[in-house]
Amino acid sequence: MIGLLRGKVAHKQPPMLILDVQGVGYELQAPMSTFYQLPVADEPVTLYTHLAVREDAQLLYGFANLAERTLFRALIRVNGVGGKMALAILSGMSHTEFTQAIQAGNVAALTSLPGVGKKTAERLILDMQDRLPGTALPARPGTTQATPAATTNLARDDALGALLALGYKSTEAQRMLKIITDDTLSVEDMIRQALQTTRK
């Protein structure tokens, strides 16, 4: 079982990234909360991992800290929640927001996430009450935001692709991005702002 990787980011296309670990490239799926915390290019990063073995694939997931991985593992144990939906939940809500939604039984907040219907939201509230880690996601010292993308159209295309990969429909993803007017934002910041619009 691979539990942790330390290396440099060779390529990133949310929700996928390739981590170069001494010349070996590991392809990982990661939530946007992890992408927001990635260091600038050529700086080493440590990611906690979860390996999912299926009949048709072996998928490696990466997380910025143990709290994210713990929450991911709790989520995928809920009936009807797979890796893709768990990543969407971690991308669309902070650990604190998710905890508050579960504790308050806030079905509306949970159904604002892609792929989460009313029945799934109710199941999450019921099943996660005793599984939910109680600690908020810790901040990672020394990390900096990504450099703004040089080409706006490419950044928007990448952001759109990431939203589609997280489960949003094309029309909804385009609507979310249309609200963003700052052309200097990085891909990660565009996605962050787009995801925030779903909770307004």
Contacts in CASP RR format, 6 or more apart in sequence:
PFRMAT RR
TARGET T0000
AUTHOR 0000-0000-0000
METHOD contacts of the structure
MODEL  1
MIGLLRGKVAHKQPPMLILDVQGVGYELQAPMSTFYQLPVADEPVTLYTH
LAVREDAQLLYGFANLAERTLFRALIRVNGVGGKMALAILSGMSHTEFTQ
AIQAGNVAALTSLPGVGKKTAERLILDMQDRLPGTALPARPGTTQATPAA
TTNLARDDALGALLALGYKSTEAQRMLKIITDDTLSVEDMIRQALQTTRK
1 51 0 8 1.000
2 26 0 8 1.000
2 49 0 8 1.000
2 51 0 8 1.000
2 60 0 8 1.000
3 48 0 8 1.000
3 49 0 8 1.000
3 50 0 8 1.000
3 51 0 8 1.000
4 46 0 8 1.000
4 47 0 8 1.000
4 48 0 8 1.000
4 49 0 8 1.000
5 19 0 8 1.000
5 21 0 8 1.000
5 26 0 8 1.000
5 28 0 8 1.000
5 46 0 8 1.000
5 47 0 8 1.000
5 49 0 8 1.000
5 62 0 8 1.000
6 21 0 8 1.000
6 44 0 8 1.000
6 45 0 8 1.000
6 46 0 8 1.000
6 47 0 8 1.000
7 19 0 8 1.000
7 20 0 8 1.000
7 21 0 8 1.000
7 22 0 8 1.000
7 44 0 8 1.000
7 45 0 8 1.000
7 46 0 8 1.000
8 19 0 8 1.000
8 20 0 8 1.000
8 41 0 8 1.000
8 42 0 8 1.000
8 43 0 8 1.000
8 44 0 8 1.000
8 45 0 8 1.000
9 17 0 8 1.000
9 18 0 8 1.000
9 19 0 8 1.000
9 20 0 8 1.000
9 38 0 8 1.000
9 39 0 8 1.000
9 41 0 8 1.000
9 45 0 8 1.000
10 18 0 8 1.000
10 19 0 8 1.000
10 20 0 8 1.000
10 25 0 8 1.000
11 17 0 8 1.000
11 18 0 8 1.000
12 18 0 8 1.000
12 35 0 8 1.000
12 38 0 8 1.000
13 158 0 8 1.000
13 162 0 8 1.000
14 30 0 8 1.000
14 32 0 8 1.000
14 35 0 8 1.000
14 158 0 8 1.000
14 159 0 8 1.000
14 161 0 8 1.000
14 162 0 8 1.000
14 165 0 8 1.000
14 187 0 8 1.000
14 188 0 8 1.000
14 191 0 8 1.000
15 29 0 8 1.000
15 30 0 8 1.000
15 31 0 8 1.000
15 32 0 8 1.000
15 35 0 8 1.000
15 87 0 8 1.000
15 91 0 8 1.000
15 162 0 8 1.000
15 165 0 8 1.000
15 166 0 8 1.000
16 27 0 8 1.000
16 28 0 8 1.000
16 29 0 8 1.000
16 30 0 8 1.000
16 165 0 8 1.000
17 27 0 8 1.000
17 28 0 8 1.000
17 30 0 8 1.000
17 35 0 8 1.000
17 38 0 8 1.000
18 25 0 8 1.000
18 26 0 8 1.000
18 27 0 8 1.000
18 28 0 8 1.000
19 25 0 8 1.000
19 26 0 8 1.000
19 28 0 8 1.000
19 45 0 8 1.000
19 47 0 8 1.000
26 60 0 8 1.000
27 60 0 8 1.000
28 47 0 8 1.000
28 49 0 8 1.000
28 60 0 8 1.000
28 61 0 8 1.000
28 62 0 8 1.000
29 59 0 8 1.000
29 60 0 8 1.000
29 61 0 8 1.000
29 62 0 8 1.000
29 83 0 8 1.000
29 87 0 8 1.000
30 47 0 8 1.000
30 61 0 8 1.000
30 62 0 8 1.000
30 63 0 8 1.000
30 87 0 8 1.000
31 63 0 8 1.000
31 68 0 8 1.000
31 72 0 8 1.000
31 87 0 8 1.000
31 90 0 8 1.000
31 91 0 8 1.000
32 90 0 8 1.000
32 91 0 8 1.000
32 92 0 8 1.000
32 162 0 8 1.000
32 166 0 8 1.000
32 188 0 8 1.000
32 191 0 8 1.000
32 192 0 8 1.000
32 195 0 8 1.000
33 64 0 8 1.000
33 68 0 8 1.000
33 90 0 8 1.000
33 91 0 8 1.000
33 94 0 8 1.000
33 95 0 8 1.000
33 137 0 8 1.000
34 47 0 8 1.000
34 62 0 8 1.000
34 63 0 8 1.000
34 64 0 8 1.000
34 68 0 8 1.000
35 188 0 8 1.000
35 191 0 8 1.000
36 145 0 8 1.000
36 188 0 8 1.000
36 192 0 8 1.000
37 64 0 8 1.000
37 140 0 8 1.000
37 143 0 8 1.000
38 45 0 8 1.000
38 64 0 8 1.000
38 143 0 8 1.000
38 146 0 8 1.000
38 188 0 8 1.000
39 45 0 8 1.000
39 142 0 8 1.000
39 143 0 8 1.000
39 144 0 8 1.000
40 144 0 8 1.000
40 146 0 8 1.000
40 147 0 8 1.000
47 62 0 8 1.000
47 63 0 8 1.000
47 64 0 8 1.000
48 62 0 8 1.000
48 63 0 8 1.000
48 64 0 8 1.000
48 65 0 8 1.000
48 66 0 8 1.000
48 68 0 8 1.000
48 69 0 8 1.000
49 60 0 8 1.000
49 61 0 8 1.000
49 62 0 8 1.000
49 63 0 8 1.000
49 69 0 8 1.000
50 60 0 8 1.000
50 61 0 8 1.000
50 62 0 8 1.000
50 63 0 8 1.000
50 69 0 8 1.000
50 72 0 8 1.000
50 73 0 8 1.000
51 58 0 8 1.000
51 59 0 8 1.000
51 60 0 8 1.000
51 61 0 8 1.000
52 58 0 8 1.000
52 59 0 8 1.000
52 60 0 8 1.000
52 61 0 8 1.000
52 76 0 8 1.000
52 83 0 8 1.000
59 83 0 8 1.000
61 69 0 8 1.000
61 72 0 8 1.000
61 83 0 8 1.000
61 87 0 8 1.000
62 69 0 8 1.000
63 69 0 8 1.000
63 72 0 8 1.000
64 137 0 8 1.000
64 140 0 8 1.000
65 137 0 8 1.000
65 138 0 8 1.000
65 140 0 8 1.000
67 95 0 8 1.000
67 133 0 8 1.000
67 135 0 8 1.000
67 136 0 8 1.000
67 137 0 8 1.000
67 138 0 8 1.000
68 90 0 8 1.000
68 95 0 8 1.000
68 137 0 8 1.000
70 133 0 8 1.000
71 90 0 8 1.000
71 95 0 8 1.000
71 98 0 8 1.000
71 132 0 8 1.000
71 133 0 8 1.000
72 83 0 8 1.000
72 86 0 8 1.000
72 87 0 8 1.000
72 90 0 8 1.000
74 128 0 8 1.000
74 131 0 8 1.000
74 132 0 8 1.000
74 133 0 8 1.000
75 81 0 8 1.000
75 82 0 8 1.000
75 83 0 8 1.000
75 85 0 8 1.000
75 86 0 8 1.000
75 89 0 8 1.000
75 90 0 8 1.000
75 124 0 8 1.000
75 128 0 8 1.000
76 82 0 8 1.000
76 83 0 8 1.000
76 86 0 8 1.000
77 127 0 8 1.000
77 131 0 8 1.000
78 123 0 8 1.000
78 124 0 8 1.000
78 127 0 8 1.000
78 128 0 8 1.000
78 131 0 8 1.000
79 123 0 8 1.000
79 127 0 8 1.000
80 120 0 8 1.000
80 123 0 8 1.000
81 89 0 8 1.000
81 120 0 8 1.000
81 124 0 8 1.000
84 166 0 8 1.000
84 167 0 8 1.000
85 115 0 8 1.000
85 116 0 8 1.000
85 120 0 8 1.000
87 166 0 8 1.000
88 113 0 8 1.000
88 114 0 8 1.000
88 115 0 8 1.000
88 116 0 8 1.000
88 166 0 8 1.000
88 167 0 8 1.000
89 98 0 8 1.000
89 113 0 8 1.000
89 116 0 8 1.000
90 98 0 8 1.000
91 166 0 8 1.000
91 191 0 8 1.000
91 195 0 8 1.000
92 113 0 8 1.000
92 195 0 8 1.000
92 198 0 8 1.000
92 199 0 8 1.000
93 101 0 8 1.000
93 109 0 8 1.000
93 113 0 8 1.000
93 199 0 8 1.000
94 136 0 8 1.000
94 137 0 8 1.000
95 133 0 8 1.000
95 135 0 8 1.000
95 136 0 8 1.000
95 137 0 8 1.000
96 136 0 8 1.000
96 137 0 8 1.000
97 109 0 8 1.000
97 199 0 8 1.000
98 132 0 8 1.000
99 132 0 8 1.000
99 134 0 8 1.000
99 136 0 8 1.000
100 106 0 8 1.000
101 109 0 8 1.000
101 110 0 8 1.000
101 125 0 8 1.000
102 124 0 8 1.000
102 125 0 8 1.000
102 128 0 8 1.000
102 129 0 8 1.000
102 132 0 8 1.000
103 129 0 8 1.000
105 125 0 8 1.000
107 118 0 8 1.000
107 121 0 8 1.000
107 122 0 8 1.000
107 125 0 8 1.000
109 199 0 8 1.000
110 116 0 8 1.000
110 117 0 8 1.000
110 120 0 8 1.000
110 121 0 8 1.000
110 124 0 8 1.000
110 125 0 8 1.000
111 117 0 8 1.000
111 118 0 8 1.000
111 121 0 8 1.000
112 198 0 8 1.000
112 199 0 8 1.000
113 198 0 8 1.000
114 166 0 8 1.000
114 167 0 8 1.000
114 168 0 8 1.000
115 167 0 8 1.000
116 124 0 8 1.000
145 186 0 8 1.000
145 188 0 8 1.000
145 189 0 8 1.000
146 186 0 8 1.000
146 187 0 8 1.000
146 188 0 8 1.000
146 189 0 8 1.000
147 186 0 8 1.000
148 184 0 8 1.000
148 185 0 8 1.000
148 186 0 8 1.000
148 189 0 8 1.000
149 155 0 8 1.000
149 158 0 8 1.000
149 185 0 8 1.000
149 186 0 8 1.000
149 187 0 8 1.000
152 183 0 8 1.000
152 184 0 8 1.000
155 185 0 8 1.000
155 186 0 8 1.000
155 187 0 8 1.000
155 190 0 8 1.000
156 177 0 8 1.000
156 190 0 8 1.000
158 187 0 8 1.000
159 177 0 8 1.000
159 187 0 8 1.000
159 190 0 8 1.000
159 191 0 8 1.000
159 194 0 8 1.000
160 170 0 8 1.000
160 173 0 8 1.000
160 174 0 8 1.000
160 177 0 8 1.000
161 173 0 8 1.000
162 187 0 8 1.000
162 191 0 8 1.000
163 173 0 8 1.000
163 176 0 8 1.000
163 177 0 8 1.000
163 191 0 8 1.000
163 194 0 8 1.000
164 170 0 8 1.000
164 173 0 8 1.000
168 176 0 8 1.000
173 194 0 8 1.000
176 194 0 8 1.000
176 195 0 8 1.000
176 197 0 8 1.000
176 198 0 8 1.000
177 190 0 8 1.000
177 194 0 8 1.000
179 193 0 8 1.000
179 194 0 8 1.000
179 197 0 8 1.000
180 190 0 8 1.000
180 193 0 8 1.000
180 194 0 8 1.000
185 193 0 8 1.000
END
